[in-house]
Amino acid sequence: MKQLFSNATQVVTCAGPARARRGTECQALEILSGAAVLVDGARIVAVGPNEALCAAHPDAHVVDCGGRVLLPGLVDSHTHGIFGKARFEEQELRAAGVGYMEIARRGGGIHSSVRDLRARSEDDLFALALPRLTRLAAHGTTTIEVKSGYGLTLDDELKSLRVIRRLQQVLPLRLVPTFLGAHEIPLEYRAAPRTRQEYIALLVDEMLPRVAAEGLATFADIFCEPGVYTPDESRLILGAARRHGLKIKLHADELETSGAAELAVELGATSADHLAAISDAGIRALASAGTVATLLPGTMLFLGRERQAPARALLDAGAAVALATDFNPGTSPTVNFPLILTLAISQLHLSVSEAVLASTVNGAAAVGLAAETGQLAPGFSADLALFDIEDVRELPYWYGDQRCHATWVRGVKAHGAGVGA
């Protein structure tokens, strides 16, 4: 069925090269007035003057955008959506001066979520994840990367990834599964008789082969951070992931500088994420490579950190910058992607153009989908988000508000009540 999206006050196309935008390219945000978008099935087939497209396609079902703003669906390229209970008690601990790594040493943080997830069934995790991802979609997100990483055993990591597969079958969203068995060293491998080397061997020799054989993940990720995985361990684990056909990502230089950004470039990672503690050498490395710098300002805000990732330095050096929520139970429990755009402007000092492209085109590049989604242009997937605003600059302005009216993924309604026809 053809659908004609008309009567939008602005159509923000993000049109351009089907790759991550870099440096000054991120200032070139195409915004059309008096335009319409023609969709045929799952694909966009035309973007052009409203009257001309209406006259040329009288058989199309007209979706009246009602003077709202139409954008590509937002691409959330970093989430931890498969977990059990919330970890609200840690927020008070941080307020009292207890640091992230100290909470972890006490058995909290990721380890708390690991204990909880191991005790839950696949059905239980599915029932918890379904409304959470639906709430992400309600804020304009149409593509979501979803990680495992709270199981840290073979069975529990496979269980988490199977939940993502089940979600793919029932949600109209595009979900990108990532294996994060290297999220932490499990507590049981931190003391004799077990060792961290044994867990790394488990990752390399058992987990990765099973994940790949069952086709449960597109990416493998690792938390490369002092106190978690070293650069050498990360190189070993991610090298094994690539041999099994998985693309790779890194949690890089989040809390301390470790050379993880440089390692991401060395390994040809699709993205290096967090980067609040990236070095000047890391910035130069990302500026010279295809690896996308995915920034997560909600995490630093929620942790009460004064230092955010140096977004301006990355862009000015010529790097490709993406934004994501880092939705997770401990350090960024938000499903509100437009709030991340607000933080990108107020905390990272991006322009609206830079923030929008970082949340669409570059988010798509950060999950290897820059040729598929992130633009309203002919040939791209019909992934659209309609917002109750009259100017795209309002999207980050109304901070914390829920302004998404409706979304479509591959031309199918994914969120929202009926839009006028």
C-alpha positions, 0 to 999 in steps of 0.5 A: 500500500502506498502512503503519502505523508503530507501537511507537515510544517517541516520535513527533516530529511537528514538526506545525504551520503549513506554513511556517518557524517563527520565534522562540519558535514553535521551542520548540513541538516535538510529541512523542507517546507511544503513537502511530502513523503511517499512510501510504498510498502516498506520503502520511501520512494519519493520526497518532494512538493506536497501538491505535486506528489498528491496529484501524481499519486491519487491512489495513495493513502494520505497520512495527514501530519497535522502541521507537525514535524516529520523526521526519520525515526530516531536510532538508539544505538546503545541500550541495555534493555534486558534486565530484571529489577531497577537499582534505585538504591544506588542513586542514594549511595552515589548522592552520599559520595559512594563511587561507581567502582566502589558500588561494584566492589561491594557487589552492587552495580552490574553484579546486582543486575547479574544476580537478579537476572540469573534468578529469572526465567526467559518468560519473565525477562520477556515480560519486563522488556516488552513494555520498556522497549515500547516506551522507548518507541513512544519517544520517537525511536524506531531502531534500538540496539539491545545488549545482553550482559547481565547474565555472565554465564553461557546459559544466562547470556543465551537466555538474554539474547533469546529474549531479544529474538522473541522481541524482534518477532512481536515488536514492529521495531528494528532491534539490533542484538549485541552480545555483551558477555564481557560486561564484567568479570563475574564475582565467582571468577574473582577469587580462587579457585576460579580466575578471570583467565578462566572466564575469558576462556569461557567467553572465547571458547564457549560463549562466542561460538554458541552465540554465533552458531545460533545467530543470536547477535549482530555485534559483540561488545566489551567494557574496556575500562581499568578495573574491568577488561584491559586493552589486551584482554579486549583485543583477545575477546573481540578478535575471537568475536570477529573470527566468528563473524560478529561485528564489534563495539567497545565501551571505551574510556568511560570513567578513566583513560585507558586507550580504548578509543585507540583500540577501537580504531585499531580493531576496526570497531563499528563504534566506540561508546561513552568516551567521557575520559577519552585522550587527545590521542583517542580523539585524533584516532577516531577522527582519522577512522571509520569508527563512530564515537557514540556519546551517552550524556544521560549516563554522566548526568545521572552519575553526577559527573562533571565531565562529559564526553568532549563532543565539540573536540571530536566534531571539530577534529572531524570525527563521526559522533552519534548519540544514544540513551544507554538505557539501563537499570543502574546509570541511565534509566531513561527511555526518553531519546529527545531528552538526550538531544537536550543534553547534547545541546546544553551539556555537549554544546552541539547545535540542533543540526548536529544533535539530530544527525547524531540521533539518526544518520550517525546512530544508524552508522553506529549499528551498521545500518547507515544505508538502511535507515536514518534518512527520509530519502528514496530507497531508505526504510520507511522509518518515520517519527512525527512530533507535536512541534512546529519547528525541529528546534523545539524537539530538544527545547521541551526537555523531558516532554513526550512530544512524539505523536506517532512512528512507523517502522518499515511503513507499519505503525509502531506507536501512536493512536490514529493519525488523521487520514 
